Amino acid sequence: MIVDAHHHVWDLAVRDQDWITDPPMGAIRRDFSLADLAAVAGPVTRTVLVQTVAVPEETPELLALAASTDLVGAVVGWTDLTSPAVGDALSALRAGGGGEWLRGVRHVVQAEPDPEWLCRPDVLRGLAAVGRAGLVYDLLTVPRQLPAARRAVAALPDVPFVLDHCSKPPIASGGLEPWAAGVRALAAHDNVTCKVSGLVTEADWRRWTVADLRPWFDVVLDAFGPSRLMFGSDWPVCLLAAPYADVLEAARALTDELSPAERAEVFAGTAARVYGVEP
């Protein structure tokens, strides 16, 4: 089993994706369906479908999609963490159609202007509610938000967190620090795992190589270890820099020195445990 722990779908006729309106994003400003993913995902047998916009209507749609296919094994949806009724909202999602596929929650924290957003009292209350609901919280942060992420994780040791896209390291511009120190500090908390995803789009879209990605991968491998890393394609966003097959091949190349058991963790075991993805 290979699990793709991070991908998206969207239909622009149903809902605009206002984060892909700039000209450089034009290559992905079209509809992407599960059938499109299945056509390119090759040996991938199960996936985790992740939210893209902060509206309550999207998550039930994603849950319905998951219920309609064997490909999706889990959904990471969205709810308003700042709402006093976040627990009730999660209960309603779990009780609705496809609710059994809801395994996590995410908010696009990287777009929040406040670098301390994750440490706000109302957000911490919402994160605690996510944990009480038996769900995972996906951290979508940029490097300057890692200190706040670490404090939030430390304050909520019973909540499982997943770091998306290795916190979007500045691969194209170079300079491992302070990103590497922030990642290592976060990894010191054993309630955090990390997705090896989104690296190609943080590199030079046209000229990236596996060698460009390796120093950054080595940091997360050393910090988290194979049993706390999981492969994610970030399809279709990855298409800005590489087709699906190239992203998968890059992940295989980055892990080529791991043992078969360790590679099995990165490509299936970690995601299966964290998100409850079954064969």
Residue pairs with C-beta under 8 A, 6 or more apart in sequence:
1 45
1 46
1 268
1 272
1 279
2 43
2 44
2 45
2 46
2 231
2 267
2 268
3 44
3 45
3 46
3 47
3 48
3 73
3 230
3 231
3 267
3 268
3 271
3 272
3 277
4 41
4 44
4 46
4 47
4 48
4 231
4 232
4 233
4 235
5 47
5 48
5 195
5 197
5 230
5 231
5 232
5 270
5 271
5 275
6 48
6 50
6 164
6 165
6 195
6 197
6 198
6 232
6 233
6 234
7 37
7 47
7 48
7 49
7 50
7 232
7 233
7 234
7 235
7 236
8 32
8 49
8 50
8 51
8 52
8 234
8 235
8 236
8 237
9 32
9 33
9 34
9 36
9 37
9 49
9 62
9 65
10 17
10 31
10 32
10 52
11 31
11 33
12 29
12 30
12 31
13 31
14 61
15 53
15 55
15 57
15 58
17 29
17 52
17 53
18 53
19 25
19 52
19 53
19 108
19 111
20 28
20 29
21 29
24 240
25 240
27 239
27 240
28 236
28 237
28 239
28 240
32 235
32 236
34 65
34 69
34 71
34 72
36 236
37 47
37 71
37 235
37 236
37 244
38 71
40 235
40 243
40 244
40 245
41 47
41 71
41 233
41 235
41 244
42 244
42 245
42 248
43 248
44 233
44 248
45 71
45 279
46 71
46 72
46 73
46 277
46 278
46 279
47 71
47 72
47 73
48 72
48 73
48 74
48 75
48 76
48 103
48 104
48 232
48 271
48 275
48 277
49 62
49 65
49 66
49 72
49 74
49 75
49 76
50 75
50 76
50 106
50 138
50 164
51 58
51 59
51 62
51 76
51 77
51 78
51 106
52 58
53 78
54 78
54 80
54 107
54 108
55 78
56 78
56 79
56 80
56 89
58 77
58 78
59 75
59 77
59 78
59 79
59 93
59 102
60 93
60 96
60 97
60 98
62 75
62 77
63 75
63 77
63 93
63 96
63 97
63 98
63 99
63 101
63 102
64 97
64 98
65 72
65 98
66 72
66 73
66 74
66 75
66 98
66 101
67 97
67 98
67 100
67 101
72 101
73 101
73 275
73 276
73 277
73 278
74 101
74 103
74 104
74 275
74 276
74 277
75 98
75 101
75 102
75 103
75 104
76 103
76 104
76 105
76 106
76 136
76 138
76 275
77 93
77 102
77 104
77 105
77 106
78 105
78 106
78 107
79 86
79 89
79 90
79 93
79 105
79 126
80 86
80 89
80 126
81 105
81 107
81 122
81 123
81 126
81 127
81 129
81 130
82 120
82 122
82 123
82 126
83 89
83 126
84 122
84 125
86 125
86 126
86 129
86 130
87 129
87 132
87 133
90 102
90 105
90 129
90 130
90 133
90 135
91 133
93 99
93 102
94 100
94 102
94 133
102 135
103 135
103 136
103 275
103 276
103 277
104 130
104 135
104 136
104 137
104 138
104 162
104 275
105 130
105 135
105 136
105 137
105 138
106 137
106 138
106 140
106 164
107 140
108 140
109 117
109 118
109 139
109 140
109 141
109 145
109 149
110 140
110 141
110 142
110 145
110 168
112 145
114 120
115 144
115 145
115 147
115 148
116 148
117 123
117 145
117 148
118 124
118 127
118 139
118 141
118 145
118 148
118 149
118 151
118 152
119 148
119 151
119 152
119 155
123 152
124 152
124 155
124 156
127 137
127 152
127 156
127 159
128 156
128 159
130 136
130 137
130 159
131 137
131 156
131 158
131 159
131 160
136 160
136 161
136 162
136 274
136 275
137 159
137 160
137 161
137 162
138 161
138 162
138 164
139 149
139 161
139 162
139 163
139 164
139 167
139 192
140 164
140 165
141 149
141 163
141 164
141 167
141 168
142 167
142 168
143 167
143 168
143 169
143 170
143 178
143 179
143 182
145 167
146 167
146 179
146 182
146 183
146 185
146 186
147 182
147 185
149 161
149 163
149 167
149 186
150 182
150 185
150 186
150 189
153 159
153 161
153 186
153 189
153 191
153 192
154 189
156 191
157 189
157 191
158 191
159 191
160 191
160 192
160 193
160 274
161 189
161 191
161 192
161 193
162 192
162 193
162 194
162 195
162 230
162 274
163 183
163 186
163 192
163 193
163 194
163 195
164 195
164 197
164 198
164 232
165 195
165 197
165 198
165 199
165 202
165 232
165 234
166 183
166 194
166 195
166 196
166 197
166 198
166 199
166 216
166 220
167 179
167 182
167 183
167 186
168 198
168 202
169 176
169 179
169 183
169 199
169 202
169 216
169 219
170 179
170 202
171 199
171 202
171 203
171 204
171 208
171 212
171 213
171 216
172 202
172 203
172 204
176 215
176 216
176 219
179 219
180 219
183 194
183 219
183 220
183 223
184 219
184 222
184 223
186 192
186 223
187 194
187 220
187 223
187 224
187 228
190 228
192 224
192 228
193 224
193 228
193 229
193 230
193 270
193 274
194 220
194 223
194 224
194 228
194 229
194 230
195 229
195 230
195 231
195 232
196 217
196 220
196 229
196 230
196 231
196 232
196 251
196 254
196 266
197 231
197 232
197 233
197 234
198 232
198 234
198 237
198 238
199 213
199 216
199 217
199 250
200 208
200 213
200 238
200 241
200 242
200 246
200 247
200 250
201 234
201 237
201 238
201 240
201 241
203 212
203 213
203 241
204 212
205 240
205 241
206 241
208 241
208 242
210 250
210 253
210 254
213 250
213 254
214 254
217 254
220 229
221 229
226 255
226 258
226 262
226 263
226 265
226 266
226 270
227 262
227 265
227 269
227 270
228 270
229 265
229 266
229 270
230 266
230 267
230 270
230 271
230 274
231 248
231 251
231 266
231 267
231 271
233 244
233 247
233 248
234 247
235 244
235 247
238 244
238 247
242 250
251 266
251 267
255 262
255 263
255 266
255 267
258 266
271 277
272 278
